[in-house]
């Protein structure tokens, strides 16, 4: 199984990446590379509509997103992860997902195979898991519009950089979510 893992946090080795790695273990793919958007050259969507021209094959911006488009298309499953800052996923994750606009052609047909399973891990400092339910609902809706089967794992109460690794309950949740991601059926 080919899994694409994309980290939307600028803090490497933090809670979001820790939970993503645990999910990858659960999926049986612990050696999968995690692509950190903050370490890549990805520009925001220009709104130029070049991707929607009849003869276009996708986004016309030449940057690191080109490689991620290929990985998105080829992946059997996807793990995305981002902390919530000020009530929304990070700017890095938002820029990455804004560029998904090019995954539809000029007739709005998908350029990506449908049916992919996605696990989106969102971490937050807020103690109540339900504090940002609207974010989880919106993310799930966006993923489903791209023909994906989405699960959002919200991990709350994570203020310190290594809090997740000290929370067996969250590590188990991430591991089990990874198992579900890899389950074919």
Buried (B, 14 or more C-beta within 10 A) or exposed (E): EEBBBBBBBBBEEBBBBBBBBBBBBBBEBEEBEBBBBBEBEBBEBEEEEEBBEEEBEBBEBEEBBBEBBEBBBEBBBBBBBBBBEEEBBBBBBBBBBBBBEBBBBEEEEEBBEEEBBBBBBBBBBBEEBEBBEEBBEBBBEBBEEBEBBBBBBBBBBBEEEEBBBEBEEBBEBBBBBBBBBBEEE
